[in-house]
């Protein structure tokens, strides 16, 4: 209750938590499209490429207003994205080479400009270096409104062009064949990713922003194969990590918010890799174990049927456990027999004698027929 009251009454905590949630929702939703298009490193490149835009925006305007700096970052990131597309389209360089080249050039330029700017005798440029690692605690209500407006606009565009972006993510060649403006859609979707990145620079910074594009989408991918569900889960995971990081950093003195948010989303990714119902490693092992047990039980049932079918009345003869172990030595025969008794396919005549029930006989015949069809 005390934490909830702090959230409502503490101006700084409320702004940081809400701003981080907006960042998580926007970057999470758009990060899914970047991941599906195998452009996860695009977020890293654009976030680093935004730095010279921030510095140049300040040099041109002399203002440190969030909207001015965000627009500068957006223009720089957008230019970097267009350069990447042009390099891939007009040269023989692969996408990873183009990404690395543009990242290094733009980030190097940004560091040079920032270093030069910090040598100025006045203090008007103070605080720009916070964009490297973020300074979420400095978020104000006007910053939150700017982030929410730009993020909301990006999400509205995604909804309007949902069908086109879906086709672009899964089968752009087919989209081009049926007449969709694939190149224009590619530029539009990349521009939205740029917006998602630049609105989070003040919160988590240039260095860590790429994690907010990649990680929520990677976590959501483990839970579902449906795009709509994946986008909603990714946005939810991003928002959850943002709020959790903001709250944890407020509870621990001198704990930076940006890295804490990244650690929170990393934890969500790790848990998803382990326990997600669709692709989680733990559930994969459980399903594999269940499938193996199912095959073992069927093997014992079929072996018992093959022994019984040598007699005139298969459901009236019994066979010893030792005989079944000889036929399937690698299978847990005793455990499988107990499961078959529970399913009423096998009955126990004596401590070591087993026979098929009419239902078990019918099931065994079905399995043998299926096996015969597969062999044919």
N, C-alpha and C positions, 0 to 999 in steps of 0.2 A: 504494500500500500504506500509506503514511504517513497519507493522508487517511482511509482505512478504519480504521486503528488509532485515529486521533483520534475518529472517530465512535463507536467502541466504548468508548473510555476517557474521553473528555471528557464530563463530566456535563452541562454546559450545552449543548454542541453536540448531544448525543444528544437531550436534551429538546426543544430548539428544532426540530430536524429532524423528530422524530417528531410533535411537536405540529403543526407546519406541514403534515405529510403528512396527519394526521387532519383538519385544517381543509380541505385541498385535496380530499380524498375526499368529505367530507360536503357541502361547498358545491358541489363540481362535480356530484355526483349530483343534488342537489335543484335546482341552478340550471337544469338541463335543463327541468324542468317549468315553472319560472318563465319561461324563454325561450319555450317552446312556447305558453304561455298569454298571451304578449305582456305579461308583468309584469316585465320586466327591471329597470325602475326601482323595483320594489317592494323589491329588496335595498338600494338606496341609501336609500330612505325609512326602512326598518326599522332599518338600521344607525345612522342619525342619530337616530331616535326612541328608540333604546336608551339614549342618554346620560342623560336624566333618571331613568330607572329605576336606573341604576348609582348615581347620586348619592343618590337617595332610599333605596335599599337600605342604603347606608352610614349615612345619617342615622338610619334607623329602628333598625338593628341595632348600629351602631358597629363593624362587622366588615368587614375587607377580604378575607375568605376568598373564593376564586374562585367557589365554588358559590353563595354568597350574592349576590355581584354579578351572576353570570350569571342567577340567577333574577330579580333585579330588572330586568335588561336584557330578559329574555324577557317578563316581564309588561308592561313598557312597550312593547316592540316588538309584542307581541300586541294590546295595546289600540290601537296605531296602525293595525295591519292591519285590525282590526274597524271602526275609524272610517272607513278608506278604503272598505271594502265598504259601510258604511252610507251614506256620502256619494254613492257611485255609484248605489246602489239607490234612494235616496229623493229625490235632486235631479236636476237636468238637467246637472250638471257632468260633464265627461268625466274619464276615469281619470287622465290626466296632470295635470289641474288639482287633482284630489283628492290625488294623490301629492305635488305641490309644496306644497299647503296644509298637509298633515299634517307633512311634513318640516320646513318652516320653523317651525311652531308648536312641535313637540316639540324640535327642535334648539335653538331659541331659549330654550326653558324650561330645557333641559339646561345651556346655557352660563351662564344667569343663576344657576342653582343652584350650578354649579361655581365661579363667580366669588365668590359669597357664601360658599361653604364655605371657599375658600382664604383668606379674611380672618380666619378663626378664629385665636386666639392659639396654640393647640396645633398640633402637627405630625401629628396622627392621620390627617388627610385626605391627606397627601402621597402622591403616586403615582396618584391618581385621574385626573389630567389625562393620564396616559399612555394612557388608553383612546382619546384623540382620534386618535393616530397609531400606537398599539401599542407594546409593549415586549416583543418576543419573547424577548429575552435573560433576562428575569425569570421565564420559565416554569420551574416546579418540577415534581417528579414527581407531586405531588398535583394540580397543574393539568392535567398530561397525562392522568391517570386520569379527571378530571372531563370533559375534552373527549372522550376516547375513549368514556366511558360514554354521554354524551348523544348523540354522533354515531352510535355503534353502535345506540342505541335508535331514532334517527330512520331509519336505514337499514333496520332490521328492520320498522318500520312501513311503509316504502315497499314492501318485498317482500311484506308481508301484503296490502296494498291495491294491488298492482301493476295489476291489471286495471281497478279503479275509477279510479285516477289516470290510466291511459292513456286511458280513455274521457273523463275530465274534461278532459284536455289537448287532445284532438282534436275531440270532438263532444259538448259538454255538453248541448246541446239534445236529442239523441237519448237521452242518459243519463237526462234528466228524463222523457222520454216512456215509457221502459221501466221506470221506477220507482226509479231510483237516487236516494239522498238527496244531490242535487248540492250543495245549500248546505252541508250538514254536511261533505261531502268537501272542498269548497272551503276551509272553515275549518280542517279537519285538515291539508290540504296546505300552506296558508299558515302554520299553526303550525309545521310541520316546517321550512319556510324560515326562520322566526324562530329556531328552535333552531340551524340551520346558521349563521346570521349571528352570534348572540350568542356562540357558542363560539369564534369567531375574532376577537372584538374585542380581546382582550389581545394577540393576535399581530400583526394588521395595523391595528387601530384602526377607529374609527367612520368616518373619512374615506375609507379605502381598501377597506373590507370589501366594498363593492358590486362591486368588480372581481372578487373571488373568486367571486361568484355568476354574473356575466355572462360573464366571459372564458373559463373552461373550457368552458362550454356552447357558446359561439360558435365556439370552435376545433373541438369535436367535431362540430358541425353540418356543417362543411365536408367531413368524411370519410365520412359515412354518412347514410342515410335511415331506418335501423331504430332504434327507440327504445331497445331493450336495449343495442345496441352503442354508441349515443350516450351513454347514461348511464355505461357502463363507461369509454369513452374520456374523457369529461368528468372522471370521478373520477381516472383515471390522469393526465391533464394537470394537474389541480389538485395531486395529490400530487407529481408531478415538479417543478412550479414551487415548491412549498413546500420540498421538500428542497434543490433547487438554490439557492433564495434563502437558506436557512439556511447552506448550505455557503459560498456566495460571501461572505456578510456576515461569516462567521467568518474568512475568509482575508484580508479587507481591513479594516484598523483603522477604527473609527468609521463603518462603513457600516451604516445601519439595516436590520434584517431585513425589516420589513413592506414598505417601498417596494421593496426588492430582490425580494421575492416577486412583487409586482405587476408589476415590470419583466420578470421571468422568464415569467410567464403571458402578458404582452403579446407577448413574443417568440414564444411558442408560437402565439398567435393569428395573428401576422403570417406565420409560416412556413406555418400551415395555410391561410390565405387564398391564399398563393402556390402551394403544392405539394400540397395535398390532392388525392387521386385522384378524389374525387367532385365537388367544386366549386372546386378550386384554379384560380386565374387562369392559371397556367402550363400546367397540363394542359388547361384549357379551350382555350387557344390551340393547343396541340398537336393536340387532337382536331379543332378547327376546320380546322387546316391539313391534317390527314390526310383529312378529309371533302372538302375542296376539291380535293385532289390526286386523290382517288378519282373525283370528278365530272369532272375534267379528262381523266383517262384514259378514262373511259366515253365522253365526248364525242368524243374522237379515234377510238375504236373504232367508234362509231356512224357517224361521218362516213366512215370508210374502208369500212364496210359499204354505206352508201348509194351510194358511188361504184362499189363492186364489184358491187352488185346490178343495175346497168345492163347487165351482161354475162351471157352464158350460163353461164359457169363462174366464179362470184365468187371462189373460192379460188385461181384460177390467173392472175388479172390483178393487176398492181401499179400503184401510183400514186405520184406524186412528193410530196416533202415540201412543196414550194411550193404545190401544190394544196390540201393539208390545211391549211396556214397561211391560205390564202385563205378557207376555210370556217369556221375558228375562229381568228381573228386574235388573240384575247386569251389563248389557251391556250398553255402551253409545249409545243408539238407535239413537238419533238425529244426532250425528256425523257419525255413520255408514251409515245412510240413505244419508247423503250428499256425502259420498264417493261412495255409490252405484249409485247415480245420476251422479256423475262425470264419472263413468265407463259405463254409459248408460245402466245399468241393472234395474234401477228403475226410474220412473218418478213421479213428484209431481203433483197431481190433484188439490189440494187446500193447504192452509197453513198447514193443519194437515192430509191430505189424500195422500196415496202413493199407487202406483200400479206397477206391474212388466211390463217390456218391453219384447218383444219376445226374445231378447238376454238374459235378466235376467232370463226369464222362462227356457230357455235351460240350462243356467248355474246352476240354482237351481235344475233342474231335474238331472243334472250330479252329483251334490253334494249329493243328496238324494240316487242315485244309488250307489255311492261309499260308503256312510254310510251303506247302506243295505248290500253291499258285505262284509264290515268289520264286521258288526254285525253277519252275517252268519258264 
